[in-house]
């Protein structure tokens, strides 16, 4: 990705209100945002878009966020893309599973959005060095 080029973020989320919040906030920060609301469609979208960052919900129709993350991280052409798993569930078991799947960040939706949005630039910077 060339310097100054808009970073592309793929949000995999099925809650319309949360999708709208993500789109508005990420666009305000200058990112190009793409949305998929189904886990099965997500992998095709990742392969087509080659986003700079993926934000996925944990509980999705078709395929859950853990499985999506695992499949991305096992694909050599996609493994470098940072993955944030967001969930309304705040369980240690889920966080451990997210780490095992290769997620770069696991965070509860109950955390203020600014907390995890502030982590995105570092994740993108780390990705661009790979």
MOVENFEN-V207368 format. One record per pair of residues at least 6 apart in sequence whose C-alpha atoms are under 6 Angstrom apart, sorted by the first residue. I is the first residue (numbers start at 1). J is the second residue. If there is no record, write none. Layout:
i=(I	I)
j=(J	J)
This chain:
i=(6	7	7	8	8	8	9	9	9	9	9	10	10	10	11	11	11	11	12	12	12	12	13	13	14	38	39	39	39	39	40	40	52	53	53	54	55	55	56	56	57	57	57	57	58	58	58	66	70	72	72	73	82	83	83	84	84	84	85	86	86	87	87	88	88	90)
j=(31	31	52	32	51	52	33	51	52	53	54	34	35	54	35	54	55	56	35	36	37	56	37	57	37	61	60	61	62	63	62	63	81	81	82	83	83	84	65	85	65	85	86	87	64	65	87	98	101	78	79	79	104	103	104	104	105	106	106	107	108	108	109	108	109	108)
